[in-house]
Amino acid sequence: MPNHCYQSVYIKGPRAMVQELYFNLDCKDPRFCDVVVPMPLHEAGNSYEWCNANWQTKWDVADVEIMEKLLMSDEEGPEPIAWFAFKCWTAWSPPIPVWDQLHALGIDVEADYEDEGGMFEGAYQHGEDECCGRAGVKSVAKPVRR
């Protein structure tokens, strides 16, 4: 059984992209990683290895709880914005490559995460991941999978 990595995530950015993320999370079978970094059809039989290599977790998000419903700016400028917040867990570690992709697309991601066994915790914001291990040592290295 994998260790769960609990996360609180805040997403803000261009309205259309943020709405798509929100509607894929606020449903019966939530998807997040697969929306941002889609698994190619030819990898379906090899999903464990592909997810691990591309999302840094064994599968997509689980037990999603929307904490702040989708809100949108009143501004109608060239790129109106939207935002929301949610909690979830993933297997082993947070989906840092997925957050990195969102950051590259101009979406702000702020997340706090922790391993259920207390082996690591960290925060992601402004495209930077800061992780602390059990000994309190800060690093930018990714958590070790068990």
N, C-alpha and C positions, 0 to 999 in steps of 0.2 A: 504494500500500500504506500502511495507517495505521501510525502509531507505536504500539507496544504500551505499555501502562501496567501495570507489574507491581505487584501488591498482596499484602500479608499482612494478613489480616482475622481479628479475634477477635469472636465474637458471644456475648452472654449475655443471657438474659431469660426471660420466661414460657415454661415447658416446651413447651406445645403449639405456640406460634409458632416457637420455636427448632427443635423437632423437624421441623416442616414445611420450614423452610429447609434443614436438614441433609439430609433425605431427597431434596430436589430438587437438591442439589449432589452427593451421593454416589451417582451413577447414571451410566449410559452417556451420556445427553444432558443434562448439567447445566443447570439454570436457576436464576437468582438474581434478576436485575432483574425479569424477567417474573412472578416469584412475588410480589414486594413491590409493584411498580407494574405491573400487568398491561396488556399492549397490547390495546386494544379490537379486536374482530374486524373492525370497519369500517376499521381502519387497516392491516390486513395488507398491502395493496398499496402503502402509503405508509410502510413500516416505517423506512426510512432517516431520514426527517425526524422521524417520531414518536419513535424511539429517541433521536435526537440531542436533541430538545426535552425529553424526559421522563426520560431516564436519563443524559444528558450523554456518551453513548458510542454508537458505531455499531451495536453488537450486544451481546448478553448476554455473560456471562463465558466464558472459554475456558481450556483446560488447567488445570482445577481439580485441586488436590492437597490432600486433607484432611491437615492437620498435627497436629491434636489431635482424636481421635474424640469423638463426642457423649458428654458426661457429664451426669448429672442429680443434683440435690441429693437427699439422703435425706429432707429435710423434706417433710411433707405439708401444709403450711400452706395458706392461701387461694390462693396462687399459687406452686407449686413452680417452681424454675428449672432451666435447662439451659444448656450452653455448648459451643462447639467453635471450632476455628480452621482456616483454609484459606488457600491461596495460589491466585492466578489471574492472568489478565491481561484487560484490556479494550482496545478500540480508542480511541486518542487520549487519554483521561483517565479518572480513577476515576469510578464512578457515585455522585457526591455526592448527587444528589436521592434516590437509592434509600436511601443511608445515612441521609439526613435523615428519610425516611419511617419507617424502622425506629426511629430515635431518638424520633420523635413517638409511636410505638406502645409505647414503654417498653422497647425493646431496646437494650442497650449495644452500641455498635459502636466498636471500636478498630482503626484501620487505618494502615499505613504504605504509601506508594506512591511510585513513581518512573517517569519516562519512560525508555524504552530508549535514547533519544538524549541523555540527560542535560540536557534542557531545563528540567525541573522535578522537584521531589520534595516530599513533604508528609506530613502526618499528620492523621488525623481521630479525634477523641475527644470525648465529652461533647457531641455535636451541633455541634462546631466544626471547621472545616477550616482548617489552616494550611499554606500552600503557599509554597515558595521557588523562585524562578527560577534560571537559570544564574548570575546575578550574586550570588546569595545574598540577594536582597531578599525579605523576608517580606511576604506579603500574604494577604488573605482572598479575593482574586479567584480565579476559576476559571482553570485552565490554558487557554491558547489552543490551539484545534484547528488542525491543519495539513492 
